[in-house]
Amino acid sequence: MKETVQYARICWRLGPAMLLFATTLLGQPRLHAQTDSLLPPHKRLDLFPAISSAPETKLTLGAIGIAYLDFRKGDPGTPLSTVEFLAVYTLAKQVLVESRWEVFSHQRRWRTRGEALFQKYPDRNYGIGNKASALVAELDKNGAWDTLNYLNFNSNRIKCSPVLLRKIRPNLYAGLQADVEYLYRYRVLPKAYAFVSADSGAIQQVPVAGLRAGLGVQILYDTRDHVLNPLTGTLVEVNTRHYGNWLGSDFSFNQYSLEVRQYLNPRSNQTLALRAVLSLEDTPTGVPLRALSRVGGHKFIRGYFKGTYQDLHLLSFESEYRLPLWKPEEQSKIWQVWKRLGLVGFVSGAQVFHAGQGIAFDRFNVAAGAGLRILLNKASRINVRIDYAVALSKDSGGPGKRQKGLYFFLGEAF
């Protein structure tokens, strides 16, 4: 259980029940029934229960969903706007409320995107580096010592990262962005723990709590044919963020990133999705844990817990082949549910490093996996995503152990 990616626990443990709920919805007439090519003129909501159970969280109850907003005003070139959200509460008195949005004005003149969240949830600190080699011995509730390669902690976290973009040429946007995160009430979870080696104690040198506040610029080039589930197109995103005391930030550093995605349609409605990310950070002092370049999570290098590898700089690649089994023209009622299924396979890798270190092929931490897709909404092409990924770095879960992740979410990873 400790190797399972944390966010997957939110939505998986009662996954079969959720799939039953999903297929029930798919087989029933929908509110505001329209043709598959057009949503209602104002809004629509796809909603699922989020129910799970884990030793760290006990029983978890909540909801996961996506809302659609239509600001097209009859313009077919304006995409639907979307707001994704996740809200859960656990019997261990833990809370997670998270939202991501992508909103377009008429004819794409303006575009806003970003995320906001409140989190009171357990987390892990793996320290700095590309090896995840720290060893921490912690005393569990049964009085037994367990050796891990991370330090468990809890905290409250508030984050808001909005972006406002203006179209300056077809498919090209530029604008301002802000990033504010406040992490407080930080506490180490094990009542008794010890670092197995002196190097492992470096975990404590990574600042965790505090306020970071930054402003920056984003440039976006986007030719994707669909925002949520593209078949073809290119996305290039350039970010610069500058954090400083003049904004009230407890930390001063600069952050630069480049993300490139390419979507290819080799045949029918299949997709080959590719993504590469380069992230660089410059600091005279230190960068807080959550602002480091980090590997892992349900949307980035699946198979690793988020932060398993973290440092000032990062280079990554991801590839995924998406094979929908459904066909838009298929009308058979017999296959009312099964025709909505799809399969995916993916492989990814990333390495983190700092100034003075080179990039080497054998330093990539690789993961691979496969998944199932359930077409939830034909009009928006939104899928229920169920992925299983295995980390191929043999010591990622501790000496001789590999991590793995099981994910249940709405929408594609990228």
FIMARLUM-218681 format. One record per atom (N, C-alpha, C): residue in three letters; z, y, x. Coordinates in steps of 0.02 Angstrom, whole numbers, plus 50000, padded with zeros to 5 digits. Example, Ala and Ser with C-alpha at 12.3 -4.5 7.8 and 13.67 -1.06 7.14 Angstrom:
<sites>
ALA503904971650660
ALA503904977550615
ALA503904983550660
SER503544988850642
SER503574994750684
SER503945000250645
</sites>
This chain:
<sites>
MET500004994050041
MET500005000050000
MET500005006350042
LYS500345006250099
LYS500395012350139
LYS499725014250170
GLU499255009650171
GLU498605011350200
GLU498125013950148
THR498305013550084
THR497855015850031
THR497855023350028
VAL497275026350023
VAL497235033650022
VAL497625036349963
GLN498015041649977
GLN498515044049929
GLN498205046149862
TYR497665049849863
TYR497375052149801
TYR497115046449758
ALA496915040949790
ALA496675035249750
ALA497205032549705
ARG497825033049726
ARG498385030449686
ARG498445034049620
ILE498225040149618
ILE498275044049557
ILE497885040849500
CYS497315037949518
CYS496845035949466
CYS496685028549464
TRP496965024449509
TRP496695017749513
TRP497115012249481
ARG497765012249487
ARG498165006449471
ARG498025003549402
LEU497875007849354
LEU497675005349289
LEU496935006449278
GLY496545005549332
GLY495825006749329
GLY495475002849275
PRO495614996349264
PRO495274992649211
PRO495354995849143
ALA495964998249129
ALA496075001649065
ALA495655007949060
MET495605011549116
MET495215017749116
MET494475016149107
LEU494235010749138
LEU493535008749129
LEU493405006949056
LEU493885003549024
LEU493805001948954
LEU493765008348913
PHE494185013148930
PHE494175019648896
PHE493495023048906
ALA493235022648968
ALA492595025748982
ALA492025022548944
THR492005015948944
THR491455012548910
THR491515013448834
THR492115014148809
THR492205015648738
THR491895022348721
LEU492025027348764
LEU491735033948752
LEU490975033648756
LEU490725029848804
LEU490005029448813
LEU489665026148754
GLY490025021748720
GLY489715018248666
GLY489775021648599
GLN490105027448595
GLN490225030848533
GLN489835037248529
PRO489665039648469
PRO489355046248462
PRO489825051548490
ARG489525056548524
ARG489925061748555
ARG489965067848511
LEU490505071548518
LEU490585077948483
LEU490035082748504
HIS489785086648458
HIS489235091348471
HIS488615087548495
ALA488445082048462
ALA487885077948485
ALA487255082048491
GLN486915081448549
GLN486295084948562
GLN485815080048595
THR485225082348613
THR484785078248653
THR485085077648723
ASP484845072648761
ASP485115071448828
ASP484925076948876
SER484445081148860
SER484215086248907
SER484565092948897
LEU485005093448847
LEU485305099948834
LEU486015099148809
LEU486485102548841
LEU487175102548819
LEU487265107748764
PRO487835107648728
PRO487975112848679
PRO487955119748712
PRO487825125048673
PRO487705131548703
PRO488315134648737
HIS488915132248723
HIS489505135648751
HIS489885131248801
LYS490135125548781
LYS490525121648828
LYS490575114448804
ARG490795110248851
ARG490895103148836
ARG491395100448886
LEU491765095348867
LEU492305092848908
LEU492265085248913
ASP492295082548974
ASP492375075448985
ASP493075074349014
LEU493465070048982
LEU494175069448999
LEU494365062049005
PHE494775060549057
PHE495035053849067
PHE495785054049079
PRO496135048749061
PRO496845048249082
PRO496895046549155
ALA497405049049188
ALA497545047349258
ALA498235043949259
ILE498235037349265
ILE498845033449261
ILE498875028849322
SER499445028949357
SER499515024649415
SER500245023149428
SER500365018849477
SER501045017349497
SER501045015549571
ALA501515018449609
ALA501585016949680
ALA502315018049700
PRO502545014649753
PRO503245015349773
PRO503435022649788
GLU502975026549817
GLU503145033449835
GLU503185038049774
THR502805036449722
THR502745041049665
THR503055038349601
LYS503185031749598
LYS503365028449536
LYS502795029149486
LEU502935029449421
LEU502405029949371
LEU502105036949371
THR501445037249371
THR501085043649371
THR500675044249306
LEU500745049949273
LEU500385051249211
LEU500015057849217
GLY499415058149189
GLY499055064549192
GLY498355063849165
ALA497925068549185
ALA497245068749161
ALA496785071049216
ILE496165068649214
ILE495645070849260
ILE495025072149217
GLY494665077449233
GLY494085079049191
GLY493645084349219
ILE493135086049181
ILE492665091249201
ILE492435094849138
ALA492425101449142
ALA492195105749087
ALA491535108849106
TYR491085109449058
TYR490425112449070
TYR490385119149033
LEU490145124149068
LEU490055130849040
LEU489315132649045
ASP489045135448992
ASP488325136848990
ASP488205144348987
PHE488005147249044
PHE487835154349047
PHE487085155349059
ARG486685150449039
ARG485975150549055
ARG485575155549014
LYS485795156748951
LYS485445161448906
LYS484705159748900
GLY484565153248895
GLY483885150948887
GLY483495150148951
ASP483785151649008
ASP483425151049072
ASP483505143949099
PRO482985139849101
PRO483055132949126
PRO483195132549200
GLY483085137949238
GLY483225137949309
GLY483945139249327
THR484355140949278
THR485065142049290
THR485455135649278
PRO485805132949327
PRO486175126649316
PRO486765127749269
LEU486995122249241
LEU487635122449204
LEU488205123949253
SER488685127749230
SER489285129049270
SER489795123549255
THR490185121749306
THR490675116349298
THR491355118349325
VAL491875115849293
VAL492565116649316
VAL492875109649315
GLU493025107049374
GLU493365100549380
GLU494115101649385
PHE494495096949359
PHE495225097749362
PHE495575091049365
LEU496165091149393
LEU496595085249397
LEU497305087649389
ALA497675084549344
ALA498375086449333
ALA498785080149322
VAL499295079049364
VAL499715073149358
VAL500455074949370
TYR500875070849341
TYR501605071449351
TYR501875064449361
THR502335063649409
THR502615057049423
THR503355056849404
LEU503605050849393
LEU504315049949378
LEU504765051349438
ALA504465052349497
ALA504835054549556
ALA504845062249559
LYS504655065549503
LYS504655072749496
LYS504175076149544
GLN503605073049553
GLN503075075749594
GLN502515078349548
VAL502175083649571
VAL501685086949530
VAL501055088349571
LEU500475087449540
LEU499845089549571
LEU499405092449516
VAL499215098749525
VAL498745102049479
VAL498195105049523
GLU497575102849513
GLU497035104849557
GLU496405106449517
SER496045111549538
SER495425113349504
SER494905115549555
ARG494285113549543
ARG493705115849582
ARG493175118349533
TRP492815123549552
TRP492325126349506
TRP491685128349543
GLU491155128549505
GLU490495130949527
GLU490175134249466
VAL490175140949465
VAL489965144749406
VAL489375149149424
PHE488845148949382
PHE488235152749393
PHE488155157849337
SER487945163949355
SER487755168749304
SER487015167749286
HIS486785171549237
HIS486085170949215
HIS485595171949273
GLN485125167349279
GLN484615167449331
GLN484905167049402
ARG485515164449407
ARG485845163249472
ARG485965169749512
ARG485975175449479
ARG486075181649517
ARG486745181649553
TRP487255179049520
TRP487915178549549
TRP488145171249545
ARG488575169449591
ARG488815162549595
ARG489525162749623
THR489995159449590
THR490675158949617
THR490865151649621
ARG491205149949674
ARG491425143049686
ARG492095143249721
GLY492445137649722
GLY493085137449757
GLY493555132349729
GLU494185132749749
GLU494695128149726
GLU495365131649722
ALA495795129049678
ALA496485131349672
ALA496925125349657
LEU497535125349684
LEU497975119649672
LEU498705121549680
PHE499125117549647
PHE499845117449660
PHE500025110149672
GLN500395108849725
GLN500545101949744
GLN501265101349766
LYS501605096649736
LYS502275094549759
LYS502225087049767
TYR502035084849827
TYR501825077949837
TYR501965075749908
PRO502065069249919
PRO502165066849988
PRO501525067350028
ASP501595068350093
ASP501025069050138
ASP501205065850205
ARG500715065950252
ARG500815062850317
ARG500595067650372
ASN500935067350428
ASN500745071050487
ASN500605066050543
TYR499965065650563
TYR499755061050615
TYR499755064250684
GLY499925070750688
GLY499895074150752
GLY499185076150769
ILE499105078650830
ILE498455081150853
ILE498085075750893
GLY497425075250882
GLY497025070850925
GLY496565066150887
ASN496155062750925
ASN495635058450898
ASN495825051050900
LYS496475049550911
LYS496685042650919
LYS497175040250866
ALA497545044750833
ALA498065042850786
ALA498545037850818
SER498745039450880
SER499125034650920
SER499885035950922
ALA500115040950884
ALA500835042250882
ALA501195036250850
LEU501795034850873
LEU502195029450845
LEU502875032150824
VAL503015031350759
VAL503635033850730
VAL503995028050697
ALA504605026850718
ALA505015021650686
ALA505455024950634
GLU505385022850571
GLU505785025750518
GLU506175020350482
LEU506765022150458
LEU507205017550423
LEU507065017850349
ASP506855012150319
ASP506695012250248
ASP507325011250206
LYS507245011350140
LYS507825011150095
LYS508185004450097
ASN507864999350125
ASN508194992750130
ASN508554991850196
GLY508554997150237
GLY508904996850301
GLY508504993650357
ALA507854992650346
ALA507424989650397
ALA507014995150431
TRP506864994050495
TRP506454998850533
TRP505724997050526
ASP505315002150512
ASP504595001150506
ASP504255006050555
THR503775003550594
THR503435007750643
THR502765010050614
LEU502675016550610
LEU502065019650582
LEU501735024050634
ASN501125026150621
ASN500795030850666
ASN500755037850635
TYR501225039450592
TYR501275045950561
TYR501995047250539
LEU502135053550524
LEU502795055550499
LEU502725057650426
ASN503085054350381
ASN503075055950310
ASN503455062450297
PHE503175066750255
PHE503535072750235
PHE503355074750164
ASN503745079050136
ASN503615081850069
ASN503615089350074
SER503265092650028
SER503255099950028
SER502965102349962
ASN503045108749950
ASN502705112149895
ASN502125116049926
ARG501555115849892
ARG500965119149920
ARG500585122749865
ILE500425129049877
ILE500005132949832
ILE499395135249871
LYS498805134349842
LYS498195136249877
LYS497695139249828
CYS497335144249851
CYS496775147149813
CYS496235149349862
SER495625146849852
SER495075148449898
SER494445150249859
PRO494405156349832
PRO493815158249794
PRO493255160949838
VAL492635160149815
VAL492045162749849
VAL491615166249796
LEU491375172149812
LEU490915175849768
LEU490275177249806
LEU489715174749779
LEU489065175249813
LEU488565179049770
ARG488105182549805
ARG487565186249772
ARG486905183449799
LYS486435182249753
LYS485775179849774
LYS485395185549808
ILE485175184349869
ILE484805189549906
ILE484065187749912
ARG483915181349907
ARG483225178949905
ARG483235172449866
PRO482665169949842
PRO482675163549808
PRO483015158149850
ASN483515154849821
ASN483895149349853
ASN484375151649908
LEU484405158149922
LEU484835160549976
LEU485365165349948
TYR486005163949965
TYR486575167849939
TYR487005170049998
ALA487345175649988
ALA487835178050037
ALA488395181550000
GLY488995181150027
GLY489555184349994
GLY490205183650032
LEU490745185449998
LEU491405185550028
LEU491815179650003
GLN492285177650045
GLN492745172350025
GLN493445173850050
ALA493935171050015
ALA494635171750035
ALA494945164850037
ASP495465164150077
ASP495825157750082
ASP496565159350091
VAL496965157550042
VAL497675158650044
VAL498035152150029
GLU498495150250072
GLU498885144250062
GLU499605145450083
TYR500075143650040
TYR500785144350055
TYR501115137550049
LEU501375135050104
LEU501715128650105
LEU502455129850119
TYR502885127650073
TYR503605129150078
TYR504005122950056
ARG504655123450066
ARG505115117850052
ARG504895111550088
TYR504715112450150
TYR504505106750192
TYR505125102750212
ARG505075096150205
ARG505615091750228
ARG505335084950247
VAL505595082250301
VAL505405075550323
VAL505725070550274
LEU505345065450254
LEU505585060850203
LEU506065055450228
PRO505925052050284
PRO506415046850304
PRO507075049950325
LYS507625046950303
LYS508285049550320
LYS508445048350394
ALA508155043150422
ALA508245041750493
ALA507575039650522
TYR507395042750578
TYR506765040950611
TYR506825042650685
ALA506385039650725
ALA506385040850797
ALA505675040150823
PHE505505044250873
PHE504845043850904
PHE504875038550959
VAL504415033950957
VAL504425028251002
VAL504275030351074
SER503865035651083
SER503705038051149
SER503745045651150
ALA503765048551210
ALA503805055751217
ALA503175059151189
ASP502595055951199
ASP501975058751172
ASP501985059051096
SER502295054151064
SER502325053950991
SER502715059850963
GLY503195062351001
GLY503595068050979
GLY503195074450971
ALA502575074450998
ALA502145080350991
ALA501965081850919
ILE502075077050874
ILE501965078150803
ILE502355084350780
GLN502955085150806
GLN503385090650785
GLN503135097450809
GLN502665097550855
GLN502405103850881
GLN501865106750836
VAL501635102950786
VAL501125105450740
VAL501475109450685
PRO501335115950679
PRO501655119850626
PRO501425117450557
VAL501885116950510
VAL501715114450444
VAL501835119850390
ALA502445122250385
ALA502615127050332
ALA502405134150351
GLY502315138250300
GLY502155145250311
GLY501575147450267
LEU501395153750275
LEU500845156750237
LEU500255158050282
ARG499675155750261
ARG499065157650295
ARG498625161450246
ALA498335166850270
ALA497915171050227
ALA497325173450269
GLY496725172450242
GLY496125174250279
GLY495575176750234
LEU495125180650264
LEU494525183050230
LEU493925181250273
GLY493345180650241
GLY492755178850279
GLY492115179650240
VAL491595176950268
VAL490925177450240
VAL490645170350231
GLN490285169350178
GLN489925163050168
GLN489185164550156
ILE488755160750189
ILE488035160950178
ILE487825154050155
LEU487445153850100
LEU487275147550069
LEU486525147250054
TYR486205141950079
TYR485505140650062
TYR485495134150022
ASP485225134349960
ASP485295128749915
ASP484645127649876
THR484305122149890
THR483695120349854
THR483795113849814
ARG484405111749804
ARG484525105449768
ARG484255105949697
ASP483975100449673
ASP483715100349605
ASP484255099749553
HIS484865097849575
HIS485425097149529
HIS486065098149569
VAL486545101649541
VAL487155103349579
VAL487625097349584
LEU487725093649529
LEU488215088349528
LEU487955081849558
ASN487315080349548
ASN487045073949570
ASN486315074749589
PRO486175077549647
PRO485485079149666
PRO485075072849682
LEU484425073349668
LEU483945068449691
LEU483595070949754
THR483445077449756
THR483095080449812
THR483395087149829
GLY483235089749888
GLY483435096549906
GLY483865096849968
THR484005103049987
THR484385104450047
THR484945109450031
LEU485515108450062
LEU486055113350058
LEU486295114750129
VAL486315121250147
VAL486585123350211
VAL487125128550197
GLU487725127350221
GLU488295131850208
GLU488605133950275
VAL488635140550285
VAL488925143550345
VAL489545147450324
ASN490105146150357
ASN490725149550341
ASN491045152750402
THR491315158750393
THR491755161750444
THR492375164250407
ARG492955162650435
ARG493585165050405
ARG494025167650461
HIS494355173250447
HIS494775176450497
HIS495475177450467
TYR495975174350498
TYR496665174550474
TYR497065179050521
GLY497475183350493
GLY497855187850535
GLY498475190650502
ASN498915193450542
ASN499545196250517
ASN499415202250471
TRP498865205750481
TRP498715211550440
TRP498595209650367
LEU498475203050355
LEU498415200550287
LEU499065197350261
GLY499585197750302
GLY500215194650284
GLY500265187450307
SER499775185050344
SER499775178050367
SER500285177050422
ASP500605171250421
ASP501055169350475
ASP500675166650536
PHE500025165750529
PHE499625162850582
PHE499005167150593
SER498795167650657
SER498195171450674
SER497695166750708
PHE497115165850678
PHE496595161650707
PHE495935163050671
ASN495395160750701
ASN494725161250672
ASN494445154350660
GLN494075153750606
GLN493795147250587
GLN493055148050571
TYR492635143650599
TYR491915143850588
TYR491675136750570
SER491225136350522
SER490985129650504
SER490255129950481
LEU489915124450492
LEU489225123450471
LEU489185116650437
GLU488925116650375
GLU488825110350339
GLU488095110050316
VAL487775104350329
VAL487075103350309
VAL487035096950269
ARG486735097350210
ARG486615091550168
ARG485875090950153
GLN485625084850154
GLN484935083550137
GLN484905077750088
TYR484535078750033
TYR484455073649982
TYR483725071649978
LEU483595065149985
LEU482925062449985
LEU482855057549927
ASN482265057449897
ASN482125053249839
ASN481575048249859
PRO481755042549890
PRO481245037949916
PRO480835034649861
ARG481155033249803
ARG480785030249747
ARG481205030849684
SER480855030849627
SER481165030949561
SER481715036249559
ASN482305034549533
ASN482855039249530
ASN483395037849583
GLN483185034749639
GLN483645033249693
GLN483705039149741
THR484275039549776
THR484405045149821
THR484695042749887
LEU484435045549941
LEU484745044950007
LEU485065051750022
ALA485725051850024
ALA486105058050035
ALA486375058150106
LEU486265063550142
LEU486485064350211
LEU486895070750217
ARG487415070450258
ARG487825076450269
ARG488075076550341
ALA488055082550372
ALA488345083650439
ALA488775089850436
VAL489345089650471
VAL489815095250471
VAL490035096650543
LEU490025103050561
LEU490305105350624
LEU490805110750608
SER491425110050633
SER491955114850621
SER492275116750688
LEU492375123350698
LEU492665125950760
LEU493205130950743
GLU493755130650781
GLU494305135350770
GLU494515138450836
ASP494675144850833
ASP494875148750892
ASP495545151850877
THR496045150650920
THR496705153150906
THR497075155050971
PRO497425160750970
PRO497845162451028
PRO498525159051026
THR498725156650968
THR499385153550960
THR499325146450934
GLY499335145650868
GLY499285138950839
GLY498985139250769
VAL498725133450747
VAL498425132850681
VAL498875128250640
PRO499045130150579
PRO499475125750538
PRO499125119350519
LEU499525114250503
LEU499275107550490
LEU498685107450441
ARG498765110750385
ARG498265110450332
ARG497635114450348
ALA497635118450400
ALA497045122350418
ALA496665119350477
LEU496925113950505
LEU496575110550559
LEU495925107350534
SER495475105950580
SER494885101950563
SER495125094750555
ARG495055092050493
ARG495385085750476
ARG494895080550450
VAL495005074350469
VAL494575068750448
VAL494925064850393
GLY494555063050341
GLY494825058650290
GLY494855061950221
GLY495005057850170
GLY495075060250102
GLY494555057050056
HIS494595058849992
HIS494155055749943
HIS493465058849940
LYS493365064549974
LYS492715067749975
LYS492415068250045
PHE492785066350096
PHE492545067350164
PHE492775061650209
ILE492315057750234
ILE492455051950277
ILE492945047250242
ARG492715044550185
ARG493135039950146
ARG493335033850187
GLY493935031450177
GLY494205025750214
GLY494795027750257
TYR494835034250274
TYR495395036850314
TYR495815041450270
PHE496475041150280
PHE496915045850247
PHE496785052750276
LYS496785057850234
LYS496615064550257
LYS497105066850311
GLY496825068650369
GLY497235070850424
GLY497385065450475
THR497105059450466
THR497215054150515
THR497015056550584
TYR496455060050588
TYR496235063250650
TYR496155070750636
GLN496475074850677
GLN496465082050665
GLN496545085750731
ASP496155091150737
ASP496175095150798
ASP495835101850782
LEU495695105750833
LEU495385112350822
LEU494645111750803
HIS494305106650828
HIS493585106150817
HIS493425099250787
LEU492845098950752
LEU492655092750719
LEU491895092250715
LEU491635086150724
LEU490935084650713
LEU490895078150673
SER490495078250619
SER490465072350576
SER489775071250548
PHE489655065150525
PHE489045063550489
PHE489215058750433
GLU488825058950379
GLU488905054250323
GLU488225052650294
SER488125046450273
SER487525044550238
SER487705040050180
GLU487355040750125
GLU487505036750065
GLU486855035450028
TYR486755029150008
TYR486175027349968
TYR486405025949897
ARG486115029449849
ARG486305029049779
ARG485755025549739
LEU485935020149706
LEU485455016049669
LEU485665015449596
PRO485475020249554
PRO485645019749483
PRO485255014049451
LEU485585010249407
LEU485255004949371
LEU484985007449305
TRP485225013249283
TRP484995015949219
TRP484325019449227
LYS483965019749172
LYS483325023149170
LYS483335028149113
PRO483105034349124
PRO483135039449072
PRO482785037449008
GLU482245033449013
GLU481865031848954
GLU482125025648917
GLU482605022248947
GLU482865016048918
GLU483265017648854
GLN483095014348798
GLN483405015648734
GLN483755009548704
SER483765004048741
SER484044997948715
SER484794998648699
LYS484984997048638
LYS485694997448619
LYS486094991748650
ILE485744986248666
ILE486094980548696
ILE486404982548763
TRP486024986748800
TRP486254988848866
TRP486574995748862
GLN486894997148807
GLN487175003748796
GLN487675005848851
VAL488045001048877
VAL488515002348930
VAL488215000548998
TRP487954994349004
TRP487744991849069
TRP487174995849099
LYS486744998649057
LYS486185002449085
LYS486415008849119
ARG487045010749110
ARG487305016749141
ARG487615015449210
LEU487585009449234
LEU487895007849298
LEU487445009449356
GLY487755010449414
GLY487385011549476
GLY487785008949534
LEU487455007849591
LEU487775005349651
LEU487655010249708
VAL488125010649755
VAL488035014749815
VAL488305010949875
GLY488025012649933
GLY488285010349997
GLY488315016250044
PHE488815016650085
PHE488885022550128
PHE489195020750195
VAL489035024950245
VAL489325024350312
VAL489435031450338
SER489975032450374
SER490125039150398
SER490515038650464
GLY490555044250499
GLY490925044450561
GLY491105051550580
ALA491645052450615
ALA491865059150635
ALA492295058650698
GLN492295064050735
GLN492755064650792
GLN493025071750794
VAL493645072450816
VAL493945078950824
VAL494075080050899
PHE494095086350919
PHE494185087850990
PHE494415094950997
HIS494605096951058
HIS494815103751072
HIS494445106351134
ALA494565112651150
ALA494205115751206
ALA494295111651270
GLY493745110651306
GLY493755106751368
GLY493585099551358
GLN493575097151296
GLN493385090251283
GLN492655089951263
GLY492315084751284
GLY491615083851266
GLY491545079551205
ILE490935079551178
ILE490775075251121
ILE490445068951148
ALA490705063151128
ALA490445056851152
ALA490325052151094
PHE489805048151099
PHE489625043551044
PHE490185038551030
ASP490525036251083
ASP491045031251073
ASP491705034151047
ARG491725040651036
ARG492335043851009
ARG492295044750933
PHE491735042850902
PHE491685043450829
PHE492115038150796
ASN492515040350748
ASN492895035750706
ASN492475034350643
VAL492255028150637
VAL491755026250587
VAL492095022750528
ALA491805023750470
ALA492025020350409
ALA491415018350369
ALA491475013150328
ALA490925010850286
ALA491205008250221
GLY490775008250170
GLY491005005850106
GLY490455005450055
ALA490655003649994
ALA490185003049939
ALA490545005149875
GLY490155006349823
GLY490465008549762
GLY490055007249700
LEU490375008549644
LEU490075007849578
LEU490045014649545
ARG489505015949509
ARG489445022249471
ARG489345020549397
ILE489675024549355
ILE489585024049283
ILE489345030849258
LEU488745031049232
LEU488465037349207
LEU488845039449145
LEU489235044749152
LEU489655047049097
LEU489285051649050
ASN488865055949078
ASN488545061149038
ASN487825061949062
LYS487345059849020
LYS486645060149040
LYS486405067349051
ALA486645071949010
ALA486415078849015
ALA486615081949081
SER487235080649103
SER487475083649165
SER487395079049225
ARG487205072749213
ARG487135067649265
ARG487785066449303
ILE488345067449270
ILE488995066449301
ILE489175059049299
ASN489415056449355
ASN489605049449361
ASN490355048649368
VAL490625043149343
VAL491275040749364
VAL491165037149430
ARG491545039049481
ARG491445036349549
ARG492015031649567
ILE491845025349582
ILE492335020449605
ILE492095017949673
ASP492455019649726
ASP492255018049795
ASP492795014049830
TYR492585009449872
TYR493035005949917
TYR492765006749988
ALA493185009250032
ALA492965010650101
ALA493455007650150
VAL493195005550208
VAL493605002550261
VAL493505006650325
ALA494045008650356
ALA494015012050421
ALA493865006850475
LEU493365008150516
LEU493185003450568
LEU493555004550633
SER493935009950639
SER494365011050697
SER494975006650690
LYS495055001850734
LYS495534996450723
LYS496254998750725
ASP496415004350757
ASP497105006650761
ASP497245012550714
SER496805013950667
SER496895019750623
SER497515019150580
GLY497715013050562
GLY498305012050521
GLY498925010150561
GLY498895011050627
GLY499425008850671
GLY499145003750719
PRO499535001550769
PRO499274996750818
PRO498984990450786
GLY498324989450796
GLY497994983550770
GLY497854983650695
LYS497954989350662
LYS497864989650589
LYS497304994650572
ARG496924992850521
ARG496404997250496
ARG496615000150428
GLN496435006350417
GLN496545009350351
GLN495985007150304
LYS496125008050240
LYS495615006950188
LYS495795011350129
GLY495295012750088
GLY495415017150032
GLY495035014749970
LEU495345015649912
LEU495045014049848
LEU495085020349806
TYR494515022749780
TYR494475029349749
TYR494185028949679
PHE494485032649634
PHE494245033149565
PHE494235040549548
PHE493625043549544
PHE493565050649531
PHE492945052049490
LEU492895058149466
LEU492295060549434
LEU491855064149485
GLY491205063049483
GLY490755066549527
GLY490665063149594
GLU490115064749628
GLU489975061849693
GLU490405064949747
ALA490475061449804
ALA490855064049860
ALA490525070149890
PHE489865070349890
PHE489495076149914
PHE488785076149886
</sites>
